[in-house]
Amino acid sequence: MNQRLADEVLEVVDGRDTVIGLARRGDIHAQGLLHRAVHVLVFDQAGRLYLQRRSANKDTHPGKWTSSASGHVDPGESYEQAARRELAEELGLESALEPLGRLAACALTEGEFTAVYRATADQEPRPDPHEISEGRFFGLTEARALAAGPMATPSLGLVLGLLPA
């Protein structure tokens, strides 16, 4: 992990997702402390889901496929604010967000309480090349199959599990 990211300060939460303090991102990950994150699932008008492949320089799961946009919740930020920020930073998109649900912190989420949102893109995503090595739209069946395999982040299957069957 690069030093800038390791020094990023995030909120630490307890088992009920209540903020109990602040810590450096590097320490949070090294010590397995609970914290907060968001995932956004972006669909096009045809109902296809955009997934991104994490860049090779990411500190966790480099080169793996994951949700359309995701990231940590900054101190003082709501889950929804974080989702809007990540959508803009990673894909250059602004969109209405529909809450899909929450995931409890667990090993597959790497200790992250996670809020998941759905968005519909009226324009083509513009992936940030520092964050994303590639991205494309998938049919849901294809996305679920990808999530079940070794080329996906551990949390992708849980995130997709919040979508209606």
N, C-alpha and C positions, 0 to 999 in steps of 0.2 A: 504494500500500500504506500502510495507516495505520502510524503510528510504533510502536505497541505490537507489531504483527506484524513490522515490519522489525527491531526490536530482539530478537525472540525468538532464543535461541541454539540451534543445532542442531549435530549431529555432521557433520563433513566426512569423507568416506571416499575411499579410493583405488579404482582400477579393479577390485580384488578384493573390494570392500565391507568393507574393514578400516578402522576408525576411525583417522584421522591427525590430528585436531584438532577444534576448535570454531570456529564463526563465526556472525555475525549472519545471520538469514534473508535480510534485504535484500541483504547482501553475497554470500551463496551464490547467490541468483538472479541478481544483477547480473553476477557473475563466472562463472557457469555451473559452479560447483563441484558435485561429486558428493555426494549425500546420500541419506537413506533415507525411504521412505514406505510406507504400507499402503493397501490397498483391501479393503473387505468387500462381498460380494454377498449380499444378504438375500433369501431366498425364502420365500413363504408355503406353506401346506400343500398348495395346488393346484399348486405348481411354478412360480408366476409370480415374476418378478424385480422387486424394488423398485429404481427408479432415482430419483435426486434431480436437481433443476435448481438449480444453484448460484445463490446470491443475487446481485443486481446490484452489491453492494458488495464482492465478492470481488476480490482483487488479480490473480488469473489466471483466465481463462476465465469471466468473469461471465455468468450467464444460460445457460450451457451445461449439458447433461445429462451426468451422470457416474455412477459406481458408487453403491451404496447409502450408503456412508460411506467417507471417506478422510481422510488427513492425514499429517503428518510424524511420524517417530519421534523422541521426545524423547531428550536425552542420558541414557545409562544404561538406557534402556528397551529391551526386546526387541521384535521385530516383533509378536509375539502380544499383548504388553501394550499396545502402541500400537493394535492393531486393536480390542481390548476397550474401550479408552478412547474411541476415535473412535465406536464403535458406541453407547456410552452417551451421549457428548456430543452427537452429531449427531441420533440417532434415539431416545434414551431406551430403548434395548433392551439386554438381557443375553441372551447365547445361547452355546451351544457353538460353537466355531469349527473348521472343517475346512480345513487348508491346501490350496490349489489349486495353488500353484506360485509361482515368482518370475519377475520381469521384470528383465532387465539394464538398467542406466542407459543411456539413449539420448535422442535429440532428442524423441521422442514422449512420453517420461516426464519430460521437462525435467530430465534428469540425476539422476533418482531410481532407486535400486535399490528395487524394489517387491515386497513380499510380498502375495499375494492370498489371501483367506480366503472361505469360504462359511459362511453361517449360515442357520438356519431360524427364522422369527419365529412365535411362538405368540400374539403380541399385535400390535396395529396400531402401526406406527412413529409416533413423536411428533416430527416434524422441528423442529429449532431454527431459528426464523425469521431469526436473524442469519446462519446458514450456508446455509439452503435456502429458495428461493422457492416451490418446490412439489415434490411427489414422488408417485409412484404405481406400482402394479404393472403389469408388462408381460409378455406372452408372450415367450419367447426369440427367436422369429423377428422380432417387432416390435422387441425391444431391439437385436438385431444390425443391423437395418435403420437404426435411429436412430443407432447407433454409427458407421455408415458415412457418415453425412451431416454437414452443416455445423453442426448444432445440438448436437453432442456434443464433449466434450473430446478432444484427440488421443489420449489414452491409453485411452479406453474400449474401443475395438476390441481393443487388446492384452489388456486385462484380461478381456474376454469370451472371448477366444481361449483362455484357460486352462480354460474349461468344456468338458466332453465334448460332442462334436458331436451 
